[in-house]
Amino acid sequence: MPHVCIGRLSLQQQRSLSTALWALLLCTQAALGFSLAGQQESTCEANGSIYYLGEWYFLDSDPCTQCECTAEGSVCARTECTSLPAACIHVSHYPTDCCPRCEKIGCEYRGVVYELGQNFQPSECEQCTCDSDGIARCLVADCAPPPCVNPVYQPGKCCPECKE
């Protein structure tokens, strides 16, 4: 390092040099994480660990809470989960995840699960489709009255038929 003779500098130059050296010392100490007294700056303790200033971490007790270690202590914020799609028919919640996940989208109709776009016939008189919004839309057969007095319902057929 070059040697500077401070005695040959003017008072103004000495003050400028002194200010510059002081600023350099402060910046170096701050970058290394030490105060002027040589003490380690504050840390944060959580989850049984020590975190340094500027470090981010999640709480072990709540994976939805993320914290940052600051000079004032830990500053935490809770993650808000987005709502799952209305057509979600299978939800998983893993212990390490903050929010539940939608694993499968489809329709549930009378306790039975159907794939999106699937056509199904829950009874002889209904024809249904699982729409992309997760709603089962069904058409019900409209039977014309049969031309006889005592019509009979045949297995597998929707509308009654005459015997003869």
Residue pairs with C-beta under 8 A, 6 or more apart in sequence:
4 17
6 14
6 17
9 17
26 36
29 35
29 36
33 40
33 41
33 52
33 53
34 40
34 41
35 41
41 53
41 71
42 53
42 71
42 73
43 50
43 51
43 52
43 53
43 69
44 50
44 51
44 55
44 67
44 69
44 70
44 73
44 74
45 51
46 57
46 59
46 67
46 74
47 57
47 59
47 60
48 60
49 57
51 57
51 67
51 69
51 74
52 69
53 69
53 70
53 71
54 68
54 69
54 70
55 68
55 69
56 66
56 67
56 68
56 69
57 66
57 67
57 69
58 65
58 66
58 67
59 65
59 66
59 67
59 76
62 78
63 95
63 96
63 97
63 98
64 78
64 79
64 81
64 98
64 99
65 76
65 77
65 78
65 79
66 76
66 77
66 79
67 74
67 75
67 76
67 77
68 74
68 75
68 76
79 98
79 99
81 98
81 99
81 100
82 99
84 91
84 100
84 102
85 102
85 105
85 134
86 133
86 134
87 105
87 106
87 107
87 116
87 132
87 133
87 134
87 135
88 102
88 104
88 105
88 134
89 104
89 105
89 106
89 107
89 108
89 113
89 134
90 102
90 103
90 104
91 100
91 101
91 102
91 103
92 100
92 101
92 103
93 100
93 101
94 101
105 116
105 134
106 113
106 114
106 115
106 116
106 118
106 130
106 134
107 113
107 114
107 116
107 118
107 130
107 131
107 134
107 135
107 136
108 114
108 136
109 120
109 122
109 128
109 130
109 136
109 138
110 122
112 120
112 122
114 120
114 128
114 130
114 136
115 130
116 130
116 131
116 132
116 134
117 129
117 130
117 132
118 129
118 130
119 127
119 128
119 129
120 128
120 129
120 130
120 136
121 127
121 128
122 128
122 138
123 158
124 141
124 156
124 157
124 158
125 140
125 141
125 143
125 158
125 159
126 138
126 139
126 140
126 141
127 138
127 139
127 141
128 136
128 137
128 138
128 139
129 136
129 137
129 138
130 136
131 137
141 158
141 159
143 158
143 159
143 160
144 159
146 159
146 160
146 161
146 162
147 162
148 162
148 163
148 164
150 163
151 160
151 161
151 162
152 160
152 161
152 162
152 163
153 160
153 161
154 161
